[in-house]
Amino acid sequence: MTTEVWRAVPGTTWQDRASQMLRDTLTGPRGEPCFVTTDRRWLWRLENILAVDARTGSRLLEVQRDLMEYLRETCEHHMQSYAASGDIGAHQQCTFCNHVIWAGEEAS
């Protein structure tokens, strides 16, 4: 017996409409291994959309604020390394929460 799966857009799946970061859960933006779960990636995507689209003073903006705080507090950093360039020193930056560790600092 096959159970019919509800589809938001008939004939497609969420994977068909999702960004690359949600379809491929094993690699980061540069092709490096990244083991951040799909659930976490969806939460980051939702927070990003709300940050851009929620109106000032709206309940959605309050949800975005709280979601961002939660995600930053619980982020399992996926760090990208950057060489020094111009006035910016060598550093690592999290793909998701943007936390920065400057060269010579200890990771927290």
Secondary structure by P-SEA (a helix, b strand, c coil): cbbbbbbccccccccccccccccccccccccccccccaaaaaaaaaaaaaacccccccaaaaaaaaaaaaaaaacccbbbbbccccccccbbbbcccccccccccccc
